[in-house]
Structures are given as structure tokens and as C-alpha cells.
Amino acid sequence: MPLYTSGCKDMFKINLKNLLNTLKKPGKYNLMTISDEVKKDAKKALDRMLTLV
């Protein structure tokens, strides 16, 4: 399967400084609210991926 370059404008906002701030101060940066239904589906997908490792 060929890989394609992402055209997402937000990907260019990620840099080492922002990543470091996010890791140092969890909960202060980039907060999101996610519904329980989305959490459930995301956990299911992650569980499937981790069983492949």
C-alpha cells in the first residue's frame, strides 16, 4: 500500500517545543472532550491493534 503525504494544516503546528510542553504539563495543553461512545469505539480499535503486536 503506498503512503501519501498528509495535507492536514494542523500537522505543521506540531514541533518539538509544543510536544515537550504537552508531555511536561499533561492536562494544561490541548484539552478535548470526547463522548463515551467515541471512547468506547477508540478503546476497541486500540485493543485490536495491540493484540497484533
Stockholm file with secondary structure:
# STOCKHOLM 1.0

chainA/1-53         MPLYTSGCKDMFKINLKNLLNTLKKPGKYNLMTISDEVKKDAKKALDRMLTLV
#=GR chainA/1-53 SS CCCCCCCCGGGGGCCHHHHHHHHHSTTTSSCCCCCHHHHHHHHHHHHHHHHTC
#=GC SS_cons        CCCCCCCCGGGGGCCHHHHHHHHHSTTTSSCCCCCHHHHHHHHHHHHHHHHTC
//
